[in-house]
Amino acid sequence: QVQLVESGGGLVQPGGSLRLSCAASGSTLNYYAIGWFRQASGKEREGVSCISKGGVSTYYYADSVKGRFTNSRDNAKKTVYLQMNSLKPEDTAIYYCAARPPYSICSGSSSDFNSWGQGTQVTVSS
């Protein structure tokens, strides 16, 4: 089973950018569709984006991130990225990456993912 570790979170001013990374170990990344989720304090976990195992297809489930966030992957480096631009205070949350079971298609539902990273905090504030 693949293990995932997120990095790249931090404090950024509104309008700024961050790039989150999701590094995989324990298995080749090529088998897995990878999703990004976020959970703000006091709110439910929200699906942000998913990228297919080959990287051909990407999906953005949160309307608020469309046009601002870009999901990409480098299977040779066993890493998935979430580039976040034009950040807003409402993007403040813990961001998680997660893997679907091998050879599964993308999903925006957290219950469809069975391997999770520990999360990285993103805070957007002036």
N, C-alpha and C positions, 0 to 999 in steps of 0.2 A: 504494500500500500504506500502511496506517495505521502511524504510529509512536506508541509508548506510553512514558510517563514516570511512574514511581511516586513518591510522596512521602508523608510522614506517619509514617514509622517513627521509632523512638527507644527510649529506655530507660524502662520503666514498672514500677512495683511490682506484685507479684501482687494480683489483684483489680481492677486498674486498667483503663482503656480507652484505645484508640487508634482513630483513623479514618485508614485509608489511602486515598489518591486515586490514580487512574490517568487521566492526562490524555492525550487523543488529538490527533494532528495529522496532516496529510497527506491525510486523507480524512474523509468524514462518518462519525460513529460508528454511525449507525443501521444500517449494513450488517452489523455484526459482533457475534457472541456473544463475550463477554469472560470469561475464566477467571482465577481467582486460584490460584496455586500457592505452595508454600513448600518451602524446603530447609534443614534443620538441618545443622549441622556433622557430617560423617561419615555422613550419611543420604541416601537417594534423594529426589529431588523428589517432592512429594506434592500431589495435587489437593485444593484446599480448597473451591472453589465456582465456579459458572458462572452467568452471567445471560444470558438470551436477548437478541437484538438489540433487541427492543421493550421489554424489561424485564418482560414478562408472567410469565415463568417464571424461577425461581431454583432452583438445585440445590446441595446441600451434600454433598460426597463424603467428607469426613473426619468420622467419627462424633463425634470429640472436640470439634468446633466447633459442632455443632448446638445451637441454643438460645442460643448466645453470640455468634456472628458473623452479621452481616446484610449481604448484598450488594445494592447498589442502583445506579442509574445516572440521569444527567441528560443526555440526548442533546443538548439545546440547549446545554449547557455542555461537551459532548464529554468528559465525565468519568464514571468509574465509581468507586464507593466500597466499601470494606470496613470496616464498623463492627465493632470487636472489643471485646467487653465481658468482664468477669470473667476477665481474662487470667491464664494459668498459666505457670510456668517452661517447661513443655514446648511452649508456643507460640513459644518463641524460635527464630527462623529468619530467613533472607532471604525476603522475600515478593515475588513477581513477578506482574504481570498480563500477559495474553497474549490475542491475538485469533485467532479461527478465520478461515478463508477467508470471504469475503463470502457472506452468505445461508446459512451453515452453522448447524446446530443445536449446542446445548451438548454438551460432552464433559468427562470428567474425566481424560482421558489427555493428557499433555503433547505426545505426538507428533502430536496432531491440531491443534496450534496452530502458526502459522507466523510470528507477529510478536510479539516479546517486549520488555518493558521491561528496564531495567538492574537492577532489584531495589531494595528498601529493607529495611534491617536493623531487625528488631524484637527487642528484648531484654527479657525479663521477669525481673526479679531484685530482691531486697530489698537 
